[in-house]
Amino acid sequence: MKFFIDTAEIDEIRALAPSGLVDGVTTNPSLIAKSGRDFKEVVAEICAVVEGPVSAEVTAIESKAMIKEGRALAKIADNVCIKLPLTFDGLVACRALVDDGHQTNVTLCFSANQALLAAKAGATYISPFIGRLDDMGIDGMELIEEIRTIYDNYMFETQILAASIRTVNHVKLSALAGADVATIPPATLKTLTKHPLTDKGLEAFLKDWEKTGQSIL
Ligand code: E4P
């Protein structure tokens, strides 16, 4: 399973990159607004730090304008993945940009039928939003399972990018459901390393090591 980092904060990305856990980055207009940075500038910086796909979202709502914006975003760097909303116009733009040879991430997916359409439009990634469904009392994980079944039934190559991840449990369940990628907020990624028995065990090892009076270097 690949891990993308769901942030537009370049310092957070730089801090996590040496871990080897960052296979890509996703941004959205809200994350760009939160960063307070110039959109194209910050995307260029992220693309220079991370080798994998960096999702940058169009903001037009009509297909021709989306295609124009998508082509402009793709010029920023080779690893830009053009993010498009799951609307009819978004799917038209997806097909045109895929035919151009660009990577695409179809976002704001809340149903299996929407995911089916995105695959038929040739999307590189489909982003089902787990957390936002859970917020409404709908099991977001069921959506991942349904999409996995449909994509496997028809051997679609579109990758399932589990998005709107809020908890470490979302990461585990997405992996169990066969999502290809999870896009994870930096804080959640760090929390994945945590276990109280790890902390307790490490504390005991370090105490015992101290008693030996030895040092490795
Ligand atoms: C990722 O591509 C999405 O934009 C992001 O995961 C949305 O997460 P949120 O529902 O926490 O805003």
Residues whose N, C-alpha, C, O or C-beta is under 5 A from the ligand:
A	BS01	E4P	D6 T26 T27 N28 S127 G131 R132 A163 S164 I165 T183
